[in-house]
Amino acid sequence: KLPVACAGQTCAPDAPLAPRTQPPTGPFPTRRKGKTILVTMYGEDGFMDNSRGESIYKIIPKKVVPPIKLPMHRSAHDGRKPPTASTFHTKGTTQPLVSNLSGGCDDKPVGDLSARTMGSAPGTARNLPTGYLKRRTEQVSPLSEVKRTNPDQLRPTTLSARHKPPVPSRHETPIHGLVTSKNFIVANAVENILATPRKGMGIDKDYLQKEDYGKTPKYLAQVKQDIQDEFNYIRQLQQQQEDAARSLVCPLEEQERLQLIDGLKAKWEQVNTAYQSGTHLTKLDTIGKIKRKEKYEAELHQIEKDIEKLNRKNILVNAHM
């Protein structure tokens, strides 16, 4: 690089400038008020770079070295197979947390979940209006042309098995004049005479002599016993419920019953007096009058029903109250 006395610093007024080996192309050093300020910018080649104008150092362009292109990496594994021991494609399914542990899956362990909640959009399964079969798009060769050009296409690929023997040809002449001397009638008679009788033939079974004749089968007795046990169990449950309900109630004493009747009668007289005070009103022109009349009538009816219940015999009340 160029020797410089002062670079970006304040120099003395009498400090000499260093000589240059190349003609300067940038800003020159200037002396102003006893101070010399040198501002110089250098390029990569060691000389001053004048980016604002032309330079002879930039006439010859640098040689561009193209980068070496490495061969494309091609994996030895199939990229379409799912990864081994991965958690992909397991969200929202009953599959385990890690799928394809063995590495033998040729496809995704769990299928894609697209359009499984609300279904596909309406109209996605419809054929395109422009995708119809057009005229002369599929040429089918006639039968005569196929027979002439490619007769092997008409032969079946596999032949079905024969279920019947083939028909004899006209050159296969059958044997004539075969006569047997066997007497089939005599042979059949001798065969039946010498045959051993089959087991149980000629013996009529007497069902009246059986051991269990006229007796009830054992399985019916077992069924009757099961039904009786079930009935006894149900009856036992009902008895337990009745005993539990009987322990919760007790008979009402006669003195207490008479006191209740007297109290209900006094209550009835009080409500009836209030009810009779409004019977002279022939026109119920307000909602309050209507509601008041209905309330008195309902109370009188309920009190009369309670008095009727208390006049019965054997009144049971809750024992824990």
C-alpha positions in Angstrom: 0.0 0.0 0.0 1.1 3.7 -0.4 3.2 5.2 2.4 1.3 8.0 4.0 2.6 10.4 6.6 -0.7 11.0 8.3 -3.8 9.0 7.6 -7.0 10.5 9.1 -4.9 12.3 11.8 -3.8 15.9 12.4 -0.2 16.5 11.3 2.2 19.2 12.2 2.4 22.2 9.8 6.0 21.4 8.7 5.6 17.6 8.3 6.6 16.5 4.9 4.4 14.3 2.8 5.6 10.8 1.8 6.4 10.3 -1.8 4.1 8.3 -4.0 5.1 5.5 -6.4 1.8 5.9 -8.5 0.0 9.0 -9.6 -2.7 9.9 -7.2 -6.3 9.3 -8.4 -8.2 10.3 -5.4 -8.5 13.3 -3.1 -5.2 15.2 -2.7 -3.8 16.3 0.6 -4.5 20.0 1.3 -2.9 22.5 3.7 -5.4 24.6 5.5 -4.6 26.9 8.5 -1.4 25.0 9.4 -3.1 21.6 9.3 -2.9 18.9 6.7 -5.9 16.6 6.3 -5.4 13.5 4.2 -8.5 11.4 3.3 -7.6 8.5 1.1 -9.5 5.3 0.2 -7.7 2.2 -1.1 -9.0 -0.8 -3.2 -8.4 -4.5 -2.9 -5.4 -4.3 -5.2 -3.5 -1.9 -3.0 -4.0 1.2 -5.1 -6.4 4.0 -4.6 -9.9 3.2 -5.9 -11.7 6.0 -7.8 -15.3 4.8 -7.9 -16.6 8.0 -9.3 -14.7 7.9 -12.6 -12.8 5.6 -15.0 -9.6 3.8 -14.1 -7.1 1.9 -16.2 -6.9 -0.8 -13.6 -10.5 -1.8 -14.4 -10.0 -2.1 -18.2 -9.1 -5.8 -18.1 -12.0 -7.7 -16.5 -11.3 -10.5 -14.0 -11.6 -14.0 -15.2 -14.8 -15.6 -13.9 -14.2 -19.1 -12.6 -17.5 -21.1 -12.7 -18.2 -23.1 -9.5 -17.8 -26.8 -9.7 -21.2 -28.5 -9.9 -21.3 -31.6 -7.7 -23.4 -34.5 -8.8 -27.0 -34.7 -7.4 -27.4 -36.7 -4.3 -29.8 -39.7 -4.8 -30.8 -41.6 -1.7 -30.8 -45.4 -1.7 -34.1 -45.4 0.2 -37.6 -44.9 -1.2 -38.8 -41.4 -0.5 -42.5 -42.5 -0.7 -42.3 -44.8 2.3 -43.3 -43.4 5.7 -40.4 -42.7 8.2 -39.5 -45.3 10.8 -40.4 -44.8 14.4 -42.1 -41.5 13.7 -45.0 -39.6 15.3 -46.4 -38.4 11.9 -49.9 -39.3 10.9 -51.0 -40.3 14.4 -52.9 -37.3 15.6 -56.6 -37.9 16.2 -56.4 -41.7 15.7 -56.3 -44.8 17.9 -52.8 -45.6 16.6 -49.9 -45.7 19.1 -47.8 -42.7 19.7 -45.0 -43.9 17.5 -45.8 -45.6 14.2 -44.0 -47.8 11.7 -41.6 -49.2 14.4 -40.7 -52.2 12.3 -40.2 -50.2 9.1 -42.2 -52.6 7.0 -45.0 -50.2 6.0 -45.2 -49.4 2.3 -47.8 -46.7 2.8 -48.9 -44.3 5.6 -49.8 -46.1 8.8 -52.8 -43.9 9.1 -54.6 -42.5 6.1 -55.0 -38.9 5.4 -57.8 -37.2 7.5 -58.9 -34.7 4.9 -62.6 -34.3 4.5 -63.5 -36.8 7.2 -65.4 -34.4 9.5 -67.7 -32.5 7.3 -67.1 -34.4 4.0 -65.9 -33.0 0.7 -67.2 -29.7 -0.6 -70.4 -29.9 -2.7 -69.7 -30.5 -6.3 -66.1 -31.9 -5.9 -67.1 -35.4 -7.1 -68.9 -34.0 -10.2 -67.3 -34.6 -13.6 -66.0 -31.7 -15.5 -68.4 -30.3 -18.1 -65.7 -30.3 -20.7 -64.5 -33.9 -19.9 -67.2 -35.8 -21.8 -66.5 -38.4 -24.4 -66.1 -36.7 -27.7 -66.5 -38.1 -31.2 -63.7 -40.3 -32.6 -61.5 -39.9 -29.5 -61.3 -43.7 -29.0 -61.0 -45.7 -32.2 -62.1 -49.3 -32.1 -60.8 -51.5 -34.9 -63.5 -53.7 -36.6 -63.5 -57.4 -36.2 -62.5 -58.1 -39.8 -59.4 -55.9 -39.4 -58.4 -57.5 -36.1 -58.7 -61.0 -37.7 -56.5 -59.9 -40.6 -53.8 -57.9 -38.7 -53.8 -59.4 -35.2 -55.6 -62.8 -34.9 -53.8 -63.7 -31.6 -55.8 -61.0 -29.9 -59.0 -63.0 -30.3 -57.5 -66.1 -28.6 -58.4 -66.6 -25.0 -55.5 -66.3 -22.5 -56.6 -69.2 -20.4 -58.7 -72.3 -21.2 -61.2 -73.6 -18.7 -61.0 -77.1 -17.5 -63.1 -79.7 -19.3 -66.0 -81.3 -17.2 -66.8 -84.0 -19.8 -64.6 -86.3 -21.8 -64.1 -85.2 -25.4 -66.3 -86.5 -28.1 -64.7 -89.5 -29.9 -63.6 -88.7 -33.4 -65.0 -90.5 -36.4 -61.8 -92.5 -36.8 -62.3 -94.2 -33.3 -64.3 -97.3 -34.0 -65.9 -99.0 -30.9 -65.4 -102.7 -30.2 -68.4 -104.8 -31.3 -69.5 -108.3 -30.4 -68.6 -108.4 -26.7 -70.9 -110.9 -24.9 -70.7 -112.0 -21.3 -71.8 -115.4 -19.9 -72.7 -114.1 -16.5 -76.2 -114.8 -15.2 -77.0 -111.6 -13.3 -80.3 -113.0 -11.8 -78.5 -116.0 -10.2 -75.6 -114.0 -9.1 -77.8 -111.4 -7.4 -79.8 -114.2 -5.6 -76.6 -115.9 -4.4 -75.2 -112.5 -3.2 -78.3 -111.7 -1.1 -78.4 -115.2 0.4 -74.8 -115.2 1.5 -75.0 -111.6 2.7 -74.7 -111.0 6.5 -77.9 -109.3 8.0 -77.4 -105.8 9.2 -77.4 -104.9 12.9 -80.8 -104.3 14.3 -82.9 -105.5 11.4 -85.9 -107.6 12.3 -86.0 -106.5 16.0 -88.8 -104.2 17.0 -87.9 -101.9 19.9 -90.5 -101.9 22.7 -90.7 -98.4 24.1 -93.1 -99.5 26.8 -90.3 -101.4 28.5 -88.0 -98.4 28.9 -86.8 -97.5 32.4 -88.1 -93.9 32.3 -91.4 -94.7 30.6 -94.3 -92.7 32.1 -91.9 -90.6 34.4 -91.3 -86.9 34.3 -87.9 -86.1 32.7 -85.2 -84.9 34.9 -84.7 -81.7 33.1 -88.3 -80.6 33.7 -87.8 -81.1 37.4 -84.7 -79.0 37.3 -86.6 -76.2 35.4 -89.5 -76.3 38.0 -86.9 -76.0 40.8 -85.3 -73.0 39.2 -88.7 -71.3 38.8 -89.6 -72.0 42.4 -86.3 -70.6 43.7 -86.7 -67.4 41.6 -90.3 -67.0 43.0 -89.1 -67.4 46.6 -86.3 -64.8 46.0 -88.8 -62.3 44.6 -91.2 -62.9 47.5 -88.3 -62.4 50.0 -87.4 -59.1 48.5 -91.0 -57.9 48.7 -91.2 -59.0 52.3 -88.1 -57.0 53.1 -89.5 -53.9 51.5 -92.7 -54.3 53.4 -90.9 -54.7 56.7 -88.7 -51.6 56.0 -91.8 -49.5 55.1 -93.6 -50.7 58.2 -90.8 -49.7 60.5 -90.9 -46.1 59.1 -94.6 -45.6 60.0 -96.7 -45.8 63.2 -100.4 -45.5 63.9 -101.8 -42.0 64.7 -103.1 -41.6 68.2 -106.8 -40.9 68.7 -106.3 -37.7 70.7 -103.9 -36.3 68.2 -106.3 -37.1 65.4 -109.1 -35.2 67.1 -106.9 -32.2 67.7 -106.0 -32.1 64.0 -109.6 -32.3 63.0 -110.5 -29.5 65.3 -107.7 -27.3 63.9 -108.8 -28.0 60.3 -112.4 -27.1 61.1 -111.3 -23.8 62.7 -109.1 -23.1 59.6 -112.1 -23.9 57.4 -114.3 -21.5 59.3 -111.7 -18.7 59.0 -111.3 -19.2 55.2 -115.0 -19.6 54.7 -115.7 -16.3 56.5 -113.2 -14.5 54.3 -114.7 -16.2 51.2 -118.3 -15.2 52.2 -117.3 -11.6 52.6 -116.8 -11.3 48.8 -119.8 -13.4 47.6 -121.9 -10.2 47.2 -119.7 -9.1 44.3 -121.6 -10.1 41.2 -119.1 -8.6 38.8 -115.4 -9.5 39.1 -113.9 -6.7 37.1 -110.3 -6.9 38.4 -107.6 -9.6 38.3 -107.1 -9.4 42.1 -110.8 -10.2 42.8 -110.6 -13.2 40.5 -107.4 -14.5 42.0 -108.6 -14.0 45.6 -111.8 -16.0 44.9 -109.9 -18.8 43.3 -107.5 -19.0 46.2 -110.3 -19.3 48.8 -112.1 -22.0 46.8 -108.9 -24.0 46.5 -108.1 -23.7 50.2 -111.6 -24.8 51.2 -111.5 -27.8 48.9 -108.1 -28.9 50.3 -109.2 -28.5 53.9 -112.3 -30.7 53.2 -110.1 -33.4 51.7 -107.8 -33.4 54.7 -110.7 -33.7 57.1 -112.1 -36.6 55.1 -108.7 -38.4 55.3 -108.5 -37.9 59.1 -112.0 -39.5 59.5 -110.7 -42.8 58.3 -109.6 -45.7 60.4 -106.0 -47.0 60.9 -104.2 -43.8 59.9 -100.4 -44.3 59.7 -97.9 -41.5 59.9 -94.1 -41.2 59.6 -92.5 -42.4 62.8 -89.4 -40.1 62.4 -91.3 -36.8 62.2 
